[in-house]
Amino acid sequence: MKKLLIISTILMLTAVSSAAAVSPREPPVPWLSYNYGAWDTSIPAEPAYESEAVVTGNDLGVGPLSLPTDLCTDEAGNICILDSGNKRIVVMDSGMRFIREIRMTGAPSALVEPHGICLDGKGLLYIADRGAKQVFVCDNSGAFLHSIVKPVTDLIDEKTDFLPDKVLVDRLGVVYVLSFGSYAGAYTFDGNGDFLGFYGSNRVNVTAQLKSDQFWRRLATKKQRERMYRYVPVEYVNFDMDRDGFIYTVSNYGDNEQRGQVRKLNPLSQNILFAGQKPNLMFFGDWETTYTNKVEKSSLVAVNIDGDDFISVLDVNRGRVFQYDQQCDLVTIFGGPGEQTGTFRNAVDLVSSHGNIYVLDNVKGTVTQFKPTGFGTAMRKAVTLYEDGYYEQALEPWFEALKIDRTNQLVLRGIGRAYERMKQYDKAMDYYRQAEFHGSYSDAFYEYRTAFLRKHFAAMWLVILSVILLPFVIPPLKRRYGKKKTVQHVYEISKNQYPFYLMVHPFKGWEEFKFDNRGSVAYANSIVVLSFLLSIFEYQYTGFVFNGNRLDQMNIFVLLGSTAGVFVLWCIANWAMSTLMDGKGTFREVWIYTAYSRMTAVVWTIPIIILSNVLTRDEGFFLNLAVYAVQGITYLNLLLAVKAVHQYTMKKTVVSILLTVVGIVLIVIIGLLFVSLFTQMWSFITTVVREILMRM
């Protein structure tokens, strides 16, 4: 016995030590890695970037950074840090190694409150100084050349301050300046500092509140109008330029509800950033606003376009970077609030260099370098190849990314797009379905269906012609070879035929039904059960193009309540109202008549489901037409059923139906009150019992 206990103890200790040795792997990044799925909800995702290094001013050997505000890169990919508090620019290479320090010299006035910097192709340095109200232009050593001040023009009010916040220079030497508080767009200047005009501006979004204020403004006095809220375009908070010279702007609307915060402007100031059919419908930043019982809205403060045209946007509220491709598909989200490496307290700007992302935190006084993970590298390579037209070559990195994250919808969508471009529509449809990408699935299905019809054209026409000729062939054959009837019988509708007879003869059928009294409770119950079962079938098997249901969240009780539950409530409310309005129908008759009126919907549900599986999105009109026709006939049958069962006039029937709807609402309210009272009473009883047990 002792030996057995010793052996058992050794085995237990071995198992415990093995379990301790195989400890859970620490998360690869110190932030929550997620993305957004097809239903606009956040889902866990493989990180596409990881923090490589963090440097401070002390690490670079130049002393602590004091309230740094901006980053930029030069032609070689070196990173320039605007150390605003110390009135200097610190330059380091892409490996986070110190190169040099630049201080402006020879200027008639010193830097006061610099907020933005930029280097042009000639190596000239532009410093936007909000405090000095000018843009300083220096050479690459910091020697002052000239400055750009507020222009004198009729386009600018004399009371308007020129407060340069950010600055950009294009390949032609045109200088773009964002002035704090200016909603007219970017100031533009030539190389000599002469004012050229304004470039681009946001438009005022038309809202219900705007329309209401416009109406009251017409009725208000002059003094009242002066006190009313003014609607002006939202100013740009930052901008960047891609390798082709297009300017990307970012706006912070504040309410996190307006779309189109990031824009890609052409020379005519038009937004050409792709996002579906209308660029302004794209939403950037976090879609969800509630975390840990707090409302946290995105506040976008910076945008960067890297060498592969990926768009990175910085959210200062949450310290996160959102990266998009040129189709405005969200590629990845990384970073977050905190004190760990890769998290921020107040991230204010970001740049890219040699495939890495650099984020500036002006509270910590740090620059954090993020590099792509294996998953991120594969995704970026696949997107770039696809955008360049190498669809087949893009499949390899897409599948490489899919091995790492098999649920990533961007990867699944990318594979589907590649297969669609390669005209392998069946495979494209499969991946589009997995990605819940309905629109592209419809396009691929259209091409697949077209190819199928072409291949089986002859056989299908043979079937169609056979169906067309059947009515012309069968009657002569029946007259020639069929048995002749010698006795004529009076046609009588049986109990089994009535549900179908009422479908095709609604106007006279219901009155005959009342007179014949051939209703069956068993048939009525069968119709109700069929309605419930068909609702489940419809929920799951409606064509993917038209099916907006989340199959993983199907609630059978909700479907039961929407079919059988509503049916029972209608019967109770209608019978109750009929007793007050001298209705002739009993509760049994109301039950039967209401169930029989649903027969049209029951019969046509399966054909409509089949139709939804063979139509494309552009042909959805025909599906909607069929659905509305079936619903219209069903409601007509319900109207005539109520009229017949209670022997009402049409006017009284309509009133009865309206009162029935009111009755259903009252029943639901009373039921909710009863449940609430019962819950409170049960809570009170359990509390009392718990107190008694504790004091015993």
ZITA-V612230 format. One record per helix or strand of 3 or more residues. SS is the DSSP state (@ for helix, = for strand). FROM is the first residue (numbers start at 1). TO is the last residue. If there is no record, write none. Layout:
ss=SS from=FROM to=TO
ss=SS from=FROM to=TO
This chain:
ss=@ from=2 to=21
ss== from=34 to=36
ss== from=42 to=44
ss== from=49 to=56
ss=@ from=57 to=60
ss== from=70 to=73
ss== from=79 to=83
ss=@ from=84 to=86
ss== from=88 to=92
ss== from=98 to=102
ss== from=114 to=119
ss== from=125 to=129
ss== from=134 to=138
ss== from=143 to=148
ss== from=164 to=169
ss== from=175 to=179
ss== from=186 to=189
ss== from=195 to=199
ss=@ from=208 to=219
ss=@ from=222 to=227
ss== from=236 to=241
ss== from=247 to=251
ss== from=262 to=265
ss=@ from=279 to=281
ss== from=300 to=305
ss== from=311 to=315
ss== from=320 to=324
ss== from=330 to=335
ss== from=347 to=353
ss== from=356 to=361
ss== from=366 to=372
ss=@ from=374 to=387
ss=@ from=391 to=404
ss=@ from=409 to=421
ss=@ from=425 to=434
ss=@ from=438 to=455
ss=@ from=457 to=481
ss=@ from=498 to=504
ss=@ from=506 to=516
ss=@ from=521 to=541
ss=@ from=544 to=546
ss=@ from=551 to=553
ss=@ from=556 to=580
ss=@ from=587 to=596
ss=@ from=599 to=612
ss=@ from=617 to=646
ss=@ from=650 to=695
